[in-house]
Amino acid sequence: MSEKNHKKKGGTANSGNLYWIYGIILLFIFASFFFLPDKKRQDEITETQFFEHVVPKNQIERVLVVNREIVEVYLTADALRDPKFKDRGRSGFLGRTLPTYTFKIVAPESFISDLKKHNVNYQVVERTDYVMQILQFLVPILVLIAVWVFFMRRMGGGMGGSQIFNIGKSRAALFDKENRVNITFSDVAGLEEAKEEVQEIVEFLKNPQKFTRLGGHIPKGVLLVGPPGTGKTLLAKAVAGEAGVPFFSLSGSDFVEMFVGVGAARVRDLFKQAKDKAPCIIFIDEIDAIGRSRGRNSSVGGNDERENTLNQLLVEMDGFNTDVGVIIMAATNRPDVLDGALLRAGRFDRLIAVDRPDLKEREAIFNVHLAKLVRGDDVDVHKLAAQTPGFVGADIMNVANEAALIAARRNKSVVEMEDFQYAIDRVIGGLEKKNKIILPDEKKVIAYHEAGHAVAGWYLEHADPLVKVSIIPRGVAALGYAQYLPHERYLHNTEQLEDEVCTMLAGRAAEEIVFGKISTGAQNDLDRVTKLAYAMVTVYGMNPNVGNLSFSNNDEFTLGKPYSEALAKEIDDEVRKFIKKMYERAKKLLTEKRAQLEALAQTLLEKEVIYQQDVEAILGPRPQPAGLLPLPVPALA
């Protein structure tokens, strides 16, 4: 029997384990119908009606006074032959004859005295309703069991009643020969350096003797670090697909449970299964859910279940040798919060950076996703890659999907370049607000604001080249935006950051120059300027008065600021002076280029969207930054 069929049968058996509970409930329901009196075969009358209408007819066989509270009246056989009694007197369950009439009495002594006066045959009996007593005892218990089973199944992942007793078992998804991972390195575009790093792991899993014969050993753990959406999980699956080995995949949150000790038990069970399946790969996504630094923000005197789980993970990673063929891979976008013991040599001793793709890598990723689309001949992959700086693989996949949906809504037979342009705008700025009514005065302010950004970025030497300017409202609050093509820089000097701040402040400066007043439209610009200015002073040490100091968020500074109040005031003063200086610089530049600012703003009011060649036609060729080669800025229609 295959493992897959065994799992299926096991699942059926697990589901059947609950049937005995349902069977007991149904049994008592049916029993209540059989044992309880049949209400349809007896009439409810009053004591007065009994003495006025039933007793005078002399048709009573006997009267039972049950528990001195309920009266059951049984008529003679001759009386029951009357058609109106055709449903009365028939035998109930186990041959018990049902009464014809029933009623309640308040004063049993008085009622019995009246029976004696009328010479009615009666009998006082004591009767215990065992069925009702059993039901009253068992029904609440069955309800509690049903509620408990329901919640346990929900917490156990809906795997049936037996999951209650398997709550300490690992919840990792296993991909093996029956349902193997079909992703290979050819499905992972870009990430060439990362693929080279993990290729060694694939070779070890395929041919471990190549490394062990020389006395070397493969790293136990590989940690993939990078921003969200860069392809960390995809890369791990590609490693399993290339190696052709079992692949255990789960998230860090799968270890966390409300019961104490469950997380550690699942870690033990996971590694036990992995050793049985060796050689194999264990992949833990979002490991920061359980791998945070111990002691940080823990409750005083409490038992931190996450720390217990992490401790067990550390023990298990030390408890096996690399020659067993179990490779642990993990992914996170927050390596700064991980515990130091997790990153030491012998555990996750190899760290692979999965960074945002550059221009060539974005082009390769576009080729992968566009291969699945019916695209037109005008689609230029190089231009799409140039227009999406900073996009990760997930963003590019979203752009391709949005373009296909836009083309489908327009009833097109192919996806054209125009559809990709709309898709990029939607991913960057949000959905176009066609019904948003903007007053002419507000639209004019937006146009001059965005023109100010464009003019400053065009003439400042170190500013990023402009790609597009739009004043079409998008998203929740975006009334316009300017898109730039940033250089692939790894270091930024003071002059470059100053030009960047000046460009961000140029929008508000343009409003003040043209209208003599400012608006709330610069809120996002001011937020970015403030963060960058404080980083220049307190992190990068770029202020001559504060000096070469860096106050980043290190662990030893969690209890408070690592500087005095006097230095804090000096930092605030230096940041304000710097921003004021850059704002005056932006105003001076736009004042000198007032004619170009007016021409660009008017063009924006007419077209609403302008591209790089439109700006170049108005402002002239852009001066190239010193020491940098010109970037291929796409010329769009």
Summary of the structure (lengths in Angstrom):
residues: 637
radius of gyration: 40.0
end to end distance: 63.0
largest distance: 126.1
contacts: 1846
relative contact order: 0.06
helix: 53%
strand: 12%
